[in-house]
Amino acid sequence: MGQGTRPMTPDSFKNTIREPAPPERLSPVLEALWWAAKGDWNRAHVLVQDDPSRDAAWVHAYLHRVEGDLGNAGYWYRTAGRAAASDSLEVEWQTIVAALLAGGR
């Protein structure tokens, strides 16, 4: 986002999913969520698997929940300092996107 451009909102981020590539200058955690929304779990996972941040752990938890590996997801929720999600995957994705766009934790 260059000078004079508006900050990205959750809705504008979601609208970029229609594009063939993610927006430039996304953080790795947001890029992971972008790829997850495109159905590319492996590409999303690579972006967060070695990142030690709590935000990456939260996205990592979400990805393992998508995968159906709830035990592994639980580990990553604990690492992120978050309760395991119980809402739909879509709602959780939107919640994480909104939090990350607002500056993370």
C-alpha positions in Angstrom: 0.0 0.0 0.0 1.7 3.1 -1.2 1.2 6.7 -0.1 -2.3 8.0 -0.8 -3.8 4.5 -0.8 -6.4 3.5 1.8 -5.7 0.9 4.3 -7.0 -2.5 3.4 -10.3 -3.5 5.1 -11.5 -7.0 5.7 -14.0 -6.6 2.8 -11.4 -5.2 0.4 -9.0 -8.0 1.4 -11.7 -10.6 0.8 -12.4 -9.1 -2.6 -8.8 -9.7 -3.7 -9.3 -13.4 -3.5 -10.8 -13.1 -7.0 -7.4 -12.1 -8.3 -4.8 -14.6 -9.5 -2.1 -13.4 -7.1 -2.2 -11.8 -3.6 -1.8 -8.1 -3.2 1.7 -6.8 -2.9 3.3 -6.2 0.5 1.0 -8.5 2.5 2.5 -9.9 5.7 3.2 -13.6 5.5 0.3 -14.3 7.9 -2.2 -12.4 5.7 -0.8 -14.0 2.6 -1.3 -17.4 4.2 -4.9 -16.6 4.8 -5.2 -15.4 1.2 -3.8 -18.7 -0.1 -6.0 -20.6 2.3 -9.1 -18.8 0.9 -7.9 -19.8 -2.6 -7.8 -23.5 -1.5 -4.0 -23.8 -1.5 -3.5 -25.2 2.0 0.1 -26.2 1.3 1.2 -22.8 0.2 -0.5 -21.2 3.1 1.1 -23.7 5.6 4.6 -23.0 4.2 4.2 -19.3 5.0 3.4 -19.8 8.7 5.0 -23.1 9.7 8.4 -21.6 10.7 7.2 -18.2 11.9 7.4 -18.1 15.8 4.9 -15.2 16.2 1.6 -15.7 17.9 -0.2 -14.4 14.8 1.4 -17.1 12.7 0.5 -19.7 15.4 -3.2 -18.5 15.2 -3.2 -18.8 11.4 -1.4 -22.2 11.7 -4.2 -23.4 14.1 -6.8 -22.3 11.6 -5.1 -24.2 8.8 -4.9 -27.4 10.8 -8.6 -26.9 11.7 -9.3 -26.6 7.9 -7.3 -29.8 7.5 -9.4 -31.6 10.1 -6.4 -32.2 12.4 -8.0 -30.8 15.6 -5.3 -32.1 17.9 -2.6 -30.3 16.0 -4.9 -27.2 15.7 -5.3 -27.3 19.5 -1.5 -27.1 20.0 -1.3 -24.1 17.7 -4.2 -22.3 19.4 -2.4 -22.8 22.8 0.8 -21.5 21.2 -1.1 -18.4 19.9 -2.6 -17.8 23.4 -6.1 -18.3 22.0 -9.1 -20.5 22.8 -9.8 -23.1 20.1 -12.3 -21.8 17.7 -15.8 -23.3 17.7 -17.4 -21.1 15.0 -17.5 -21.8 11.3 -14.3 -21.8 9.4 -15.5 -18.9 7.4 -16.2 -16.8 10.5 -12.9 -17.7 12.0 -11.1 -16.7 8.7 -12.9 -13.4 8.8 -12.1 -12.8 12.5 -8.4 -13.5 11.9 -8.2 -11.3 8.8 -9.9 -8.4 10.7 -7.6 -8.7 13.7 -4.5 -8.9 11.5 -5.5 -5.9 9.4 -6.1 -4.0 12.6 -2.6 -4.6 13.7 -2.6 -8.1 15.2 -3.3 -8.8 18.8 
